[in-house]
Amino acid sequence: MKTSWRTASMVASAAAVLALTTACGQETAPPATGQNVGATAAAGDYGTIGSGAGQAGGAQASASPSGTAGELNVSTNAELGKVVTDNLGLTLYRFDQDTAEPPATNCEDDCAKTWPPVPADDATAGEGIDKALLGSVTRADGSKQLTVGGWPAYRYVKDVNAGDVKGQGVGGKWYALTPEGKKAQAADRPGLATREDAKLGEIVVDKDGMTVYRFMKDEAWPKPVSACTGACLEKWPAVSPVDFVDTEGIQKKGYMTFTRPDGADQQTINCWPIYTFAGDKAPGDTNGQGVGGTWYAVRPDGKPVGATEK
């Protein structure tokens, strides 16, 4: 992401204040109080996700992570910054349900199959790693697990290439480890932006990198109407208002909010209501694409990916 997007957007916002209209098909902007998107994927289980999209650069490491850690190193990820990797370049993660003071692990059984604990026995500090921050914790089976800054370290079975970070944000509980043992976090990003998906092309994502969708049973003209109510919203959370100055690459025409029957305000793109999908567990997931033949990822102009407009 270009670091200048917010500065440019704030300049543009001054002009946008000239007029706000509510009719679809015209250039509009939501109230200036809007900040963020609505709920992203709920914190579900620990690893039954679809196609998480991490950085897939580097040589293929292994279909199943090595049982040893070897020399730990620091790798720089384009979105997350510096993260800890093992001797194969595989990213190491921490689990929010663990503790660091004192170190304790709460990932056992099936969880440990999806998130293999990193053995402490042969782990050494490579360049950029503070040896004093490395330690170990004894697991229930008596084995020693590596800790970084007190946090038990894991790999993720879906990371198969050096540099993959497909485990980042899974279930809202798993995060890549920084060299200090903290959670790696993406740099400040727009509330709504676009990314290039290998299969779908350019699609809209929220500030957490989660895919944004359209429901083909909704209406846009003469005014937005959402057909997703009740239990539907549990699976497809409505995107809350996002100020247009907090977007990047999104079409301005028809960018507006509307009030749902339950009184909540929802964002639209080109007047079409937009949502995220609870079945997407990690940034880059597109598990909602084509669901029921009615849900599709959204392009920056509000058109659905792979579906015919009404």
DRENSE-972601 format. One record per residue (C-alpha): x, y negated, z. Coordinates in steps of 0.2 Angstrom, whole numbers, padded with zeros to 4 digits, always signed. Example, Ala and Ser with C-alpha at 12.3 -4.5 7.8 and 13.67 -1.06 7.14 Angstrom:
+0062+0022+0039;+0068+0005+0036;
This chain:
+0000+0000+0000;+0006-0017-0004;+0010-0027+0012;+0003-0043+0004;-0015-0037+0002;-0022-0045+0018;-0014-0062+0015;-0021-0063-0002;-0038-0057+0004;-0039-0071+0017;-0036-0084+0004;-0049-0076-0007;-0061-0076+0007;-0062-0095+0008;-0070-0096-0009;-0082-0081-0005;-0090-0092+0009;-0097-0103-0004;-0113-0092-0006;-0120-0076+0000;-0134-0068-0009;-0144-0053-0005;-0150-0048-0023;-0142-0032-0030;-0132-0034-0046;-0125-0051-0040;-0108-0055-0032;-0111-0053-0013;-0101-0051+0003;-0106-0044+0019;-0107-0054+0035;-0090-0060+0041;-0092-0051+0058;-0090-0034+0049;-0074-0026+0053;-0073-0007+0051;-0080+0008+0043;-0092+0019+0053;-0088+0036+0061;-0076+0047+0051;-0076+0066+0053;-0080+0072+0070;-0066+0080+0080;-0070+0098+0075;-0060+0113+0077;-0042+0114+0076;-0039+0119+0058;-0053+0125+0047;-0051+0111+0034;-0052+0111+0015;-0039+0102+0005;-0029+0091+0016;-0018+0079+0006;-0001+0076+0013;+0015+0071+0005;+0020+0085-0005;+0037+0080-0010;+0053+0090-0008;+0056+0109-0011;+0044+0122-0006;+0048+0128+0011;+0038+0143+0016;+0020+0150+0015;+0022+0153+0033;+0033+0142+0044;+0050+0149+0050;+0051+0156+0067;+0065+0145+0072;+0067+0126+0072;+0086+0124+0069;+0092+0106+0067;+0079+0093+0070;+0079+0078+0058;+0070+0062+0055;+0060+0061+0039;+0052+0044+0033;+0034+0046+0026;+0027+0033+0015;+0011+0030+0026;+0016+0036+0043;+0034+0030+0045;+0047+0041+0054;+0042+0058+0059;+0051+0073+0066;+0055+0088+0054;+0063+0105+0057;+0078+0112+0047;+0066+0116+0033;+0059+0099+0032;+0042+0104+0039;+0033+0091+0049;+0031+0094+0068;+0015+0089+0077;+0008+0086+0094;-0009+0090+0101;-0020+0077+0111;-0026+0091+0122;-0009+0095+0128;+0000+0085+0141;+0018+0078+0142;+0019+0074+0161;+0021+0087+0165;+0023+0096+0149;+0009+0109+0146;+0001+0117+0131;-0017+0121+0128;-0016+0128+0110;-0017+0147+0112;-0024+0162+0102;-0032+0157+0086;-0026+0139+0088;-0008+0145+0089;-0010+0154+0073;-0016+0138+0064;-0003+0128+0073;+0012+0139+0077;+0022+0133+0092;+0040+0128+0088;+0052+0139+0098;+0064+0129+0109;+0079+0142+0109;+0089+0136+0094;+0082+0118+0092;+0096+0105+0091;+0096+0086+0089;+0101+0080+0071;+0103+0063+0065;+0090+0051+0072;+0085+0063+0086;+0089+0058+0104;+0095+0074+0112;+0088+0068+0129;+0070+0068+0123;+0071+0087+0118;+0065+0100+0131;+0054+0115+0133;+0039+0122+0141;+0035+0140+0145;+0019+0146+0137;+0007+0159+0144;+0016+0173+0135;+0033+0168+0143;+0040+0161+0127;+0049+0144+0127;+0041+0130+0116;+0050+0115+0110;+0045+0098+0118;+0049+0081+0111;+0047+0067+0123;+0038+0080+0134;+0025+0084+0121;+0024+0102+0115;+0029+0103+0096;+0019+0113+0083;+0020+0116+0064;+0004+0117+0053;+0001+0132+0042;-0005+0122+0028;+0011+0112+0027;+0021+0123+0014;+0032+0110+0006;+0046+0099+0015;+0037+0083+0018;+0019+0089+0019;+0009+0080+0032;-0008+0089+0029;-0010+0091+0048;-0010+0072+0051;-0027+0068+0060;-0035+0085+0059;-0050+0086+0071;-0045+0069+0077;-0032+0078+0089;-0017+0082+0079;-0003+0070+0074;+0014+0071+0067;+0028+0068+0080;+0038+0052+0080;+0057+0054+0086;+0051+0046+0102;+0037+0059+0105;+0023+0047+0101;+0009+0050+0088;+0013+0044+0071;+0001+0032+0064;-0003+0025+0047;+0002+0006+0045;-0012-0006+0046;-0023-0003+0031;-0039-0011+0023;-0056-0006+0029;-0060+0000+0012;-0047+0004-0002;-0043+0016-0016;-0032+0031-0018;-0027+0042-0033;-0034+0059-0030;-0025+0073-0041;-0042+0080-0046;-0055+0066-0045;-0044+0051-0050;-0046+0034-0042;-0058+0035-0027;-0063+0024-0012;-0056+0028+0005;-0059+0020+0022;-0046+0013+0034;-0041+0031+0040;-0039+0037+0023;-0055+0047+0023;-0065+0049+0007;-0081+0039+0004;-0096+0046-0004;-0113+0042-0013;-0129+0051-0011;-0138+0053-0027;-0155+0052-0019;-0152+0034-0013;-0158+0019-0022;-0148+0003-0026;-0160-0008-0036;-0170-0019-0033;-0162-0017-0015;-0152-0003-0007;-0162+0011+0001;-0154+0026+0010;-0162+0043+0009;-0150+0050+0022;-0159+0050+0039;-0159+0060+0055;-0149+0075+0055;-0142+0070+0038;-0132+0056+0046;-0123+0069+0058;-0115+0076+0043;-0114+0060+0032;-0110+0046+0044;-0115+0029+0036;-0101+0017+0033;-0103+0002+0044;-0100-0016+0037;-0083-0020+0031;-0079-0038+0027;-0074-0040+0009;-0058-0049+0014;-0054-0032+0022;-0054-0022+0006;-0042-0019-0008;-0046-0013-0025;-0065-0013-0022;-0077-0021-0035;-0085-0037-0028;-0101-0037-0038;-0114-0029-0028;-0103-0028-0012;-0116-0031+0001;-0124-0023+0017;-0142-0019+0021;-0151-0014+0036;-0156+0004+0038;-0173+0010+0046;-0165+0013+0062;-0159-0005+0063;-0140-0001+0059;-0132-0011+0045;-0123+0000+0031;-0111-0005+0018;-0114-0003+0000;-0103-0004-0016;-0112-0011-0031;-0127-0010-0020;-0126+0009-0017;-0125+0015+0001;-0109+0023+0006;-0104+0037+0018;-0090+0048+0025;-0092+0067+0027;-0090+0076+0044;-0083+0091+0034;-0068+0081+0029;-0055+0084+0044;-0040+0075+0037;-0036+0060+0026;-0036+0066+0008;-0049+0079+0010;-0063+0079-0003;-0074+0093+0004;-0090+0083+0002;-0087+0082-0017;-0102+0090-0026;-0111+0096-0010;-0129+0101-0014;-0127+0093-0031;-0131+0077-0023;-0115+0070-0014;-0100+0063-0024;-0085+0053-0021;-0086+0035-0025;-0076+0025-0038;-0071+0007-0034;-0086+0001-0045;-0098+0011-0035;-0100+0025-0048;-0101+0043-0042;-0086+0054-0048;-0092+0069-0059;-0111+0064-0058;-0123+0056-0070;-0131+0040-0065;-0150+0039-0063;
